[in-house]
Amino acid sequence: MNNKIVGAVFLSLAASIWGAMYVVVKVVVEVVPPLELVWMRYVIAVMTLAMIGFCMKQSWRIAKKDWLIIFLVGLFGNTISIVTQEMGTMLSTAQMGAILTSTTPAFMVLFARLILKEKITVKKCLSIILATIGVGMIVGSGQIDVTQKLGGFYLLLAALTWAFMSVLTKKVPTQYSQIVITTYSSVVAVILLTPVVLPRLNHLDLSSVLQPEISGGLLYLGMISTAGGFFLWNKGLQLMNASSGGLFFFFQPIVGTFLGWLLLGETIGASFWIGTILIFSGVFIVIKDE
């Protein structure tokens, strides 16, 4: 199996994990507010990744010249993008979130051109157009309340910073373990969020947090969605062009919509399946173009 296929598998798994994440967040956020939830996710993720790294006897040394890029990955991707995504979702609608998040691959193509000098090919443009149309069909054509502009701004900022982080990941030297890089970038998020979150933790209802569905959801979000998802995404991007890898982000709304139908009783129609076919078509085009 060549690097292109392995990278595609990693990116697909990461996006699928994040699609399932929204079902879990809907349950957990009823008890744990968004900012505290993000902080807890990263604390759990750091402990998980550190244990795996030590068990695998990974080297934790990073050259001084490479610390800045790791800090920027943690700042833009692990901190700003995730926090603004949670805040935007809280202030707007799920539909707006899905629409604006789907701009991430387009931003990745732009940043890959500016930072990595990757070519913008006709096939890449076609694949983004097909996948974006597919997402639009899955999300639906419901009305978006224009009064929710602040939430929309946060979601657009989340998409922009996530795309920037994903391209920056390609600048991290490949000799470093992705477990180590993901751990350090997650530590950046914990350090930046701790001063804001600590004073707010006293307001949490501990008995509610310890309920099996809430504590289990936190473990999933920290261990699987954050630690596992970030590792798979960063590793997959190392094996593919950044602009091409961004297309796999479109698997997120497919999985999220399907699980919403399966587990939460949300309805899906023919537009979901047509949209899914368009997204897969866009991904297939970009894989052949690699």
C-alpha positions as a Markdown table, in Angstrom:
| # | Residue | x | y | z |
|---|---|---|---|---|
| 1 | Met | 0.0 | 0.0 | 0.0 |
| 2 | Asn | 1.6 | 3.3 | -1.1 |
| 3 | Asn | 1.8 | 6.5 | 0.9 |
| 4 | Lys | -1.1 | 8.1 | -1.0 |
| 5 | Ile | -3.5 | 5.4 | 0.0 |
| 6 | Val | -2.3 | 5.2 | 3.6 |
| 7 | Gly | -2.6 | 9.0 | 3.9 |
| 8 | Ala | -6.2 | 8.8 | 2.4 |
| 9 | Val | -7.1 | 6.2 | 5.0 |
| 10 | Phe | -5.7 | 8.2 | 7.9 |
| 11 | Leu | -7.5 | 11.4 | 6.7 |
| 12 | Ser | -10.8 | 9.6 | 6.2 |
| 13 | Leu | -10.6 | 8.0 | 9.6 |
| 14 | Ala | -9.9 | 11.4 | 11.3 |
| 15 | Ala | -12.8 | 13.1 | 9.5 |
| 16 | Ser | -15.1 | 10.3 | 10.3 |
| 17 | Ile | -14.1 | 10.4 | 14.0 |
| 18 | Trp | -14.8 | 14.2 | 14.0 |
| 19 | Gly | -18.2 | 13.6 | 12.3 |
| 20 | Ala | -19.2 | 11.2 | 15.2 |
| 21 | Met | -17.9 | 13.8 | 17.7 |
| 22 | Tyr | -20.8 | 16.1 | 17.1 |
| 23 | Val | -23.3 | 13.5 | 18.4 |
| 24 | Val | -21.2 | 13.1 | 21.6 |
| 25 | Val | -20.8 | 16.9 | 22.0 |
| 26 | Lys | -24.6 | 17.3 | 21.8 |
| 27 | Val | -24.9 | 15.2 | 25.0 |
| 28 | Val | -21.9 | 16.4 | 26.9 |
| 29 | Val | -22.3 | 20.2 | 26.3 |
| 30 | Glu | -25.6 | 20.1 | 28.2 |
| 31 | Val | -23.5 | 19.6 | 31.4 |
| 32 | Val | -20.0 | 21.0 | 30.4 |
| 33 | Pro | -19.9 | 24.4 | 28.8 |
| 34 | Pro | -17.9 | 24.7 | 25.5 |
| 35 | Leu | -14.8 | 26.3 | 26.8 |
| 36 | Glu | -14.4 | 23.9 | 29.7 |
| 37 | Leu | -15.2 | 21.1 | 27.4 |
| 38 | Val | -12.4 | 22.0 | 25.0 |
| 39 | Trp | -9.9 | 22.3 | 27.9 |
| 40 | Met | -11.0 | 18.9 | 29.4 |
| 41 | Arg | -10.6 | 17.3 | 25.9 |
| 42 | Tyr | -7.0 | 18.4 | 25.7 |
| 43 | Val | -6.1 | 17.5 | 29.2 |
| 44 | Ile | -7.3 | 13.9 | 28.5 |
| 45 | Ala | -5.7 | 13.9 | 25.1 |
| 46 | Val | -2.3 | 15.0 | 26.5 |
| 47 | Met | -2.3 | 12.3 | 29.1 |
| 48 | Thr | -3.3 | 9.7 | 26.5 |
| 49 | Leu | -0.7 | 10.7 | 24.0 |
| 50 | Ala | 2.0 | 11.0 | 26.6 |
| 51 | Met | 1.4 | 7.5 | 27.9 |
| 52 | Ile | 1.4 | 6.1 | 24.3 |
| 53 | Gly | 4.6 | 8.0 | 23.5 |
| 54 | Phe | 6.4 | 6.8 | 26.6 |
| 55 | Cys | 5.3 | 3.2 | 26.1 |
| 56 | Met | 6.5 | 3.4 | 22.5 |
| 57 | Lys | 9.8 | 5.0 | 23.7 |
| 58 | Gln | 9.4 | 8.0 | 21.4 |
| 59 | Ser | 12.1 | 10.7 | 21.4 |
| 60 | Trp | 10.7 | 13.9 | 22.8 |
| 61 | Arg | 13.5 | 16.1 | 21.7 |
| 62 | Ile | 12.7 | 19.0 | 19.3 |
| 63 | Ala | 15.3 | 21.2 | 17.7 |
| 64 | Lys | 15.0 | 24.9 | 18.9 |
| 65 | Lys | 14.4 | 26.1 | 15.3 |
| 66 | Asp | 11.3 | 23.8 | 15.1 |
| 67 | Trp | 9.5 | 24.9 | 18.3 |
| 68 | Leu | 7.9 | 28.0 | 16.7 |
| 69 | Ile | 6.1 | 26.0 | 14.0 |
| 70 | Ile | 4.8 | 23.5 | 16.7 |
| 71 | Phe | 3.6 | 26.4 | 18.8 |
| 72 | Leu | 1.8 | 27.9 | 15.8 |
| 73 | Val | 0.1 | 24.6 | 15.0 |
| 74 | Gly | -1.1 | 24.4 | 18.7 |
| 75 | Leu | -2.1 | 28.1 | 18.7 |
| 76 | Phe | -4.1 | 28.2 | 15.4 |
| 77 | Gly | -5.3 | 24.6 | 15.2 |
| 78 | Asn | -5.7 | 23.2 | 18.7 |
| 79 | Thr | -6.7 | 26.4 | 20.4 |
| 80 | Ile | -8.2 | 29.2 | 18.2 |
| 81 | Ser | -9.9 | 26.9 | 15.7 |
| 82 | Ile | -11.5 | 24.5 | 18.2 |
| 83 | Val | -12.6 | 27.2 | 20.6 |
| 84 | Thr | -14.2 | 29.4 | 17.8 |
| 85 | Gln | -15.8 | 26.3 | 16.4 |
| 86 | Glu | -17.5 | 25.5 | 19.8 |
| 87 | Met | -18.5 | 29.1 | 20.3 |
| 88 | Gly | -19.8 | 29.5 | 16.7 |
| 89 | Thr | -21.9 | 26.3 | 17.0 |
| 90 | Met | -23.3 | 27.6 | 20.3 |
| 91 | Leu | -24.3 | 31.0 | 18.9 |
| 92 | Ser | -25.6 | 29.8 | 15.5 |
| 93 | Thr | -27.2 | 26.8 | 13.9 |
| 94 | Ala | -25.9 | 23.3 | 13.0 |
| 95 | Gln | -26.7 | 24.1 | 9.4 |
| 96 | Met | -24.6 | 27.3 | 9.4 |
| 97 | Gly | -21.8 | 25.4 | 11.1 |
| 98 | Ala | -21.8 | 22.7 | 8.4 |
| 99 | Ile | -21.9 | 25.2 | 5.6 |
| 100 | Leu | -19.1 | 27.4 | 6.9 |
| 101 | Thr | -16.9 | 24.5 | 8.0 |
| 102 | Ser | -17.1 | 23.1 | 4.5 |
| 103 | Thr | -15.0 | 26.1 | 3.4 |
| 104 | Thr | -11.9 | 24.6 | 5.1 |
| 105 | Pro | -10.6 | 22.6 | 2.0 |
| 106 | Ala | -10.9 | 25.7 | -0.2 |
| 107 | Phe | -8.8 | 27.7 | 2.4 |
| 108 | Met | -6.3 | 24.8 | 2.4 |
| 109 | Val | -5.8 | 25.0 | -1.3 |
| 110 | Leu | -5.2 | 28.8 | -1.0 |
| 111 | Phe | -2.7 | 28.4 | 2.0 |
| 112 | Ala | -1.0 | 25.5 | 0.3 |
| 113 | Arg | -0.3 | 27.7 | -2.7 |
| 114 | Leu | 0.9 | 30.7 | -0.6 |
| 115 | Ile | 3.0 | 28.7 | 2.0 |
| 116 | Leu | 4.0 | 25.5 | 0.2 |
| 117 | Lys | 3.9 | 26.7 | -3.4 |
| 118 | Glu | 1.6 | 23.8 | -4.4 |
| 119 | Lys | -0.1 | 24.1 | -7.8 |
| 120 | Ile | -3.8 | 24.7 | -8.0 |
| 121 | Thr | -4.9 | 22.3 | -10.7 |
| 122 | Val | -8.2 | 22.1 | -12.6 |
| 123 | Lys | -8.8 | 18.7 | -11.0 |
| 124 | Lys | -8.4 | 20.0 | -7.5 |
| 125 | Cys | -10.8 | 22.9 | -8.2 |
| 126 | Leu | -13.3 | 20.5 | -9.7 |
| 127 | Ser | -13.1 | 18.1 | -6.7 |
| 128 | Ile | -13.7 | 21.0 | -4.3 |
| 129 | Ile | -16.7 | 22.2 | -6.3 |
| 130 | Leu | -18.2 | 18.7 | -6.4 |
| 131 | Ala | -17.6 | 18.1 | -2.7 |
| 132 | Thr | -18.9 | 21.6 | -1.7 |
| 133 | Ile | -22.1 | 21.0 | -3.7 |
| 134 | Gly | -22.4 | 17.6 | -2.0 |
| 135 | Val | -22.1 | 19.2 | 1.5 |
| 136 | Gly | -24.8 | 21.8 | 0.5 |
| 137 | Met | -27.2 | 19.0 | -0.4 |
| 138 | Ile | -26.5 | 17.2 | 2.8 |
| 139 | Val | -27.0 | 20.3 | 5.0 |
| 140 | Gly | -30.2 | 21.2 | 3.2 |
| 141 | Ser | -31.7 | 24.5 | 2.1 |
| 142 | Gly | -33.2 | 25.7 | 5.4 |
| 143 | Gln | -33.2 | 29.4 | 6.3 |
| 144 | Ile | -30.3 | 30.8 | 8.2 |
| 145 | Asp | -31.1 | 33.5 | 10.8 |
| 146 | Val | -29.2 | 36.7 | 9.7 |
| 147 | Thr | -29.1 | 37.8 | 13.4 |
| 148 | Gln | -26.6 | 35.1 | 14.1 |
| 149 | Lys | -23.7 | 36.9 | 12.4 |
| 150 | Leu | -21.4 | 36.6 | 15.3 |
| 151 | Gly | -21.7 | 32.8 | 15.4 |
| 152 | Gly | -21.1 | 32.8 | 11.6 |
| 153 | Phe | -18.0 | 34.9 | 12.1 |
| 154 | Tyr | -16.6 | 32.5 | 14.7 |
| 155 | Leu | -17.3 | 29.5 | 12.4 |
| 156 | Leu | -15.6 | 31.1 | 9.5 |
| 157 | Leu | -12.6 | 31.9 | 11.7 |
| 158 | Ala | -12.6 | 28.3 | 12.8 |
| 159 | Ala | -12.5 | 27.1 | 9.2 |
| 160 | Leu | -9.8 | 29.6 | 8.3 |
| 161 | Thr | -7.5 | 28.8 | 11.2 |
| 162 | Trp | -8.0 | 25.0 | 10.8 |
| 163 | Ala | -6.9 | 25.3 | 7.2 |
| 164 | Phe | -3.9 | 27.4 | 8.1 |
| 165 | Met | -2.9 | 24.8 | 10.8 |
| 166 | Ser | -3.3 | 21.9 | 8.4 |
| 167 | Val | -0.9 | 23.5 | 5.9 |
| 168 | Leu | 1.5 | 24.5 | 8.7 |
| 169 | Thr | 1.7 | 20.8 | 9.7 |
| 170 | Lys | 3.4 | 20.1 | 6.4 |
| 171 | Lys | 6.3 | 22.4 | 7.5 |
| 172 | Val | 7.0 | 20.3 | 10.6 |
| 173 | Pro | 10.1 | 18.1 | 9.8 |
| 174 | Thr | 9.1 | 14.5 | 9.1 |
| 175 | Gln | 11.7 | 13.0 | 11.3 |
| 176 | Tyr | 9.6 | 13.8 | 14.4 |
| 177 | Ser | 7.0 | 11.3 | 15.6 |
| 178 | Gln | 3.5 | 12.5 | 15.0 |
| 179 | Ile | 2.6 | 11.3 | 18.5 |
| 180 | Val | 5.2 | 13.7 | 19.9 |
| 181 | Ile | 4.1 | 16.6 | 17.7 |
| 182 | Thr | 0.4 | 16.1 | 18.5 |
| 183 | Thr | 1.2 | 15.9 | 22.2 |
| 184 | Tyr | 3.2 | 19.1 | 22.2 |
| 185 | Ser | 0.6 | 21.0 | 20.1 |
| 186 | Ser | -2.1 | 19.8 | 22.5 |
| 187 | Val | 0.0 | 21.0 | 25.5 |
| 188 | Val | 0.1 | 24.5 | 23.9 |
| 189 | Ala | -3.7 | 24.5 | 23.9 |
| 190 | Val | -3.9 | 23.4 | 27.6 |
| 191 | Ile | -1.4 | 26.1 | 28.6 |
| 192 | Leu | -3.2 | 28.9 | 26.7 |
| 193 | Leu | -6.7 | 27.8 | 27.9 |
| 194 | Thr | -5.9 | 27.0 | 31.6 |
| 195 | Pro | -5.8 | 30.6 | 32.9 |
| 196 | Val | -9.3 | 31.2 | 31.4 |
| 197 | Val | -10.9 | 27.9 | 32.4 |
| 198 | Leu | -9.6 | 27.3 | 35.9 |
| 199 | Pro | -11.7 | 30.0 | 37.6 |
| 200 | Arg | -14.8 | 28.6 | 35.8 |
| 201 | Leu | -14.3 | 24.9 | 36.9 |
| 202 | Asn | -15.9 | 25.6 | 40.4 |
| 203 | His | -19.2 | 26.2 | 38.7 |
| 204 | Leu | -19.4 | 22.7 | 37.2 |
| 205 | Asp | -21.8 | 20.2 | 38.8 |
| 206 | Leu | -19.3 | 17.3 | 39.6 |
| 207 | Ser | -22.1 | 14.8 | 40.2 |
| 208 | Ser | -23.5 | 15.5 | 36.7 |
| 209 | Val | -20.0 | 15.3 | 35.1 |
| 210 | Leu | -19.4 | 11.9 | 36.7 |
| 211 | Gln | -22.6 | 10.4 | 35.1 |
| 212 | Pro | -21.5 | 7.5 | 32.8 |
| 213 | Glu | -22.9 | 9.2 | 29.6 |
| 214 | Ile | -21.0 | 12.5 | 30.4 |
| 215 | Ser | -17.7 | 11.0 | 31.7 |
| 216 | Gly | -17.8 | 8.4 | 28.9 |
| 217 | Gly | -18.4 | 11.2 | 26.4 |
| 218 | Leu | -15.4 | 13.2 | 27.8 |
| 219 | Leu | -13.2 | 10.2 | 27.4 |
| 220 | Tyr | -14.3 | 9.7 | 23.8 |
| 221 | Leu | -13.7 | 13.4 | 23.0 |
| 222 | Gly | -10.3 | 13.4 | 24.7 |
| 223 | Met | -8.9 | 10.0 | 23.7 |
| 224 | Ile | -10.5 | 9.3 | 20.4 |
| 225 | Ser | -11.6 | 12.6 | 18.9 |
| 226 | Thr | -8.8 | 14.8 | 20.0 |
| 227 | Ala | -5.8 | 12.5 | 20.6 |
| 228 | Gly | -6.6 | 10.0 | 17.9 |
| 229 | Gly | -8.2 | 12.4 | 15.4 |
| 230 | Phe | -5.4 | 15.0 | 15.5 |
| 231 | Phe | -2.8 | 12.2 | 15.2 |
| 232 | Leu | -4.5 | 10.6 | 12.2 |
| 233 | Trp | -5.1 | 14.0 | 10.5 |
| 234 | Asn | -1.5 | 15.2 | 10.9 |
| 235 | Lys | 0.0 | 11.9 | 9.9 |
| 236 | Gly | -2.3 | 11.7 | 6.8 |
| 237 | Leu | -1.3 | 15.2 | 5.7 |
| 238 | Gln | 2.3 | 14.3 | 5.9 |
| 239 | Leu | 1.7 | 11.6 | 3.2 |
| 240 | Met | -0.4 | 13.8 | 0.8 |
| 241 | Asn | -0.4 | 17.3 | -0.7 |
| 242 | Ala | -2.0 | 19.7 | 1.8 |
| 243 | Ser | -4.5 | 21.0 | -0.8 |
| 244 | Ser | -5.5 | 17.4 | -1.8 |
| 245 | Gly | -5.7 | 16.2 | 1.8 |
| 246 | Gly | -8.3 | 18.9 | 2.7 |
| 247 | Leu | -10.9 | 17.2 | 0.6 |
| 248 | Phe | -11.2 | 14.4 | 3.1 |
| 249 | Phe | -12.5 | 16.9 | 5.6 |
| 250 | Phe | -15.8 | 16.5 | 3.7 |
| 251 | Phe | -16.3 | 13.1 | 5.3 |
| 252 | Gln | -17.1 | 14.9 | 8.5 |
| 253 | Pro | -20.7 | 16.1 | 7.6 |
| 254 | Ile | -21.4 | 12.7 | 6.0 |
| 255 | Val | -20.7 | 10.8 | 9.2 |
| 256 | Gly | -22.3 | 13.4 | 11.4 |
| 257 | Thr | -25.5 | 13.5 | 9.4 |
| 258 | Phe | -25.7 | 9.7 | 9.2 |
| 259 | Leu | -25.1 | 9.2 | 12.9 |
| 260 | Gly | -27.6 | 12.0 | 13.7 |
| 261 | Trp | -30.2 | 9.9 | 11.7 |
| 262 | Leu | -29.1 | 6.6 | 13.3 |
| 263 | Leu | -28.7 | 7.7 | 17.0 |
| 264 | Leu | -30.7 | 10.9 | 17.4 |
| 265 | Gly | -33.6 | 10.3 | 15.1 |
| 266 | Glu | -32.9 | 13.1 | 12.7 |
| 267 | Thr | -34.3 | 12.7 | 9.2 |
| 268 | Ile | -32.3 | 12.4 | 6.0 |
| 269 | Gly | -33.6 | 12.1 | 2.5 |
| 270 | Ala | -32.4 | 11.5 | -1.1 |
| 271 | Ser | -30.3 | 14.7 | -1.0 |
| 272 | Phe | -28.1 | 13.1 | 1.6 |
| 273 | Trp | -27.2 | 10.2 | -0.6 |
| 274 | Ile | -26.7 | 12.4 | -3.7 |
| 275 | Gly | -24.5 | 14.7 | -1.7 |
| 276 | Thr | -22.5 | 11.7 | -0.4 |
| 277 | Ile | -21.9 | 10.5 | -4.0 |
| 278 | Leu | -20.7 | 14.0 | -5.0 |
| 279 | Ile | -18.3 | 14.1 | -2.1 |
| 280 | Phe | -16.9 | 10.7 | -2.8 |
| 281 | Ser | -16.5 | 11.7 | -6.5 |
| 282 | Gly | -14.5 | 14.8 | -5.5 |
| 283 | Val | -12.3 | 12.7 | -3.2 |
| 284 | Phe | -11.8 | 10.1 | -5.9 |
| 285 | Ile | -10.7 | 12.7 | -8.4 |
| 286 | Val | -8.1 | 14.2 | -6.1 |
| 287 | Ile | -6.7 | 10.7 | -5.2 |
| 288 | Lys | -6.2 | 10.0 | -8.9 |
| 289 | Asp | -4.6 | 13.4 | -9.3 |
| 290 | Glu | -2.0 | 12.7 | -6.6 |
